[in-house]
């Protein structure tokens, strides 16, 4: 028994509607999500250093929107990546409560039971975060 033309048209319209809805969904910005969940609490949602925890810190936080300006107009990709991954100057030890071991590539060898390459996953998260920071730069 063949489906009726009306049924076929209804199914086709429903599928087109679902596809259009899926395409209309905003794309997720992994870098922005990383920033908002790990960095904004100290650096502020705008990256200028005025997050809710900023006043509890001993040093004033840098304005992350001026990293390129402070580097001759070029965003310091490698230095920023290294600072995040290595918990560089100002980020303290890996016991830092905000993100602790989340961005540690070296500690990933201790988790061989994971079904994916943890080091690649961590590098992609950091790279996405660095990309987001580069988009925050003032002209």
N, C-alpha and C positions, 0 to 999 in steps of 0.2 A: 504494500500500500504506500503510495507516494504522499508526502506531506502537501498540504494545500498551498497555493500561492500566497495566501494571506499569512499563514504560519511562517513561511520562509521569509517574507518581507518583515514580519514582526521580529523574528530572530536576527535578521540582518541589521535592522534598526537598533536592536538592543546591543548587539556586538559593536556597532559603530559608536553608540553612546558610551559604552564602557571604555572603548579605545580613546575616545575624545577626552573623557574624564581623566584617564590615566596620563595622557599627554599634557593635560592642563595643570597637573600637580606641580607645584614648585619643586625644583631640584634641591636636594639636600647639599649643603656646603659643609663637607667634613671638617675643613679647616676652621670654619666659623663655629661649628659645634664643639670642636676640641678647645678652641679659645674660650668660649662661653662656659664650658664645664670645668676647665682646668686653670685658666689664667685670669679671667675677669674678676674673680673674687679679690684679687690684689691689684691688678693693673687696670681695672674698670672696664665697662663694656665698650668704651670709646678708645681704650688703649693709652690713655693719658696718665695713668697711675693713680686714679682716685677710686679704687674699688673699696668695698666695705671693710676689708682687712688691712688696707694700706696704713691706716693710722696706728696699727698695732706693731708695725715693723720699725726696726731701728733706723733704717736709711730710707730716704725718699726714693720712690720708684721712678725709673726712667719713663719718659714719654715714648711709648713704642711707635707712635705715629711719625716720629722724626728720626728714625734710625737711618734712613737713606740720606736725609739732609746732613746728618752728622758724619756721613761716610762719603762726602763729595758728590752727593746726588745719586749714589748707587746703593741699592738695598744690599746689606751684607748677608747674603744667603748662607754661606758656610759658617760664619761666626754665629749667626742666629741659630742654625741647626745645632751646632756644637754646644751652645749655651743651654738649649733645651735638653738635648740628649745627655749631656754631661753634667747637668745641674750646675752650670758654671757660676762664676762670681755672682753673688747676690742670691742665688737660689739655694744655697746651703747644701746639706747632705741629702742623700737619697731617702732619708727618713722624713723628708719634708712632707707634712700631712696633706698638702694640696694634691700632689700627683705622685709622690713617692717613687715607686718602681715602674710606674706606667710607661715611662719613656726610656727605660733602661734597655739597651740592646744587649749588653754583655750578660745580663742576668737571665736572658732567655734560654741559654743552653741548659739551665737547671730545670726546664720544663719540657723534656723530650716527649711526654705523653700527649702533647697538643696535636690536633689533626691538621695543623697548618704551620707554616714557617713563622714563628713569633717574631724573629728579627726583621723579616720583611714587613710584617704587619706594623711593628713599631716604627720602622723607617717611613712607611707610608703615612702614618698618623702625624709624625713630626713634619714630614714634607708638606702635608696638607695644611698644618698649622703655620708653617713658615710662609706658604703661599698666601694664606689669609692675612698674615702680618704685613706682607709686601703690599697687599691691596689697601691696607689702612694708612699707608704713607701719605703725608700731606705733600702737595706740589710746591 
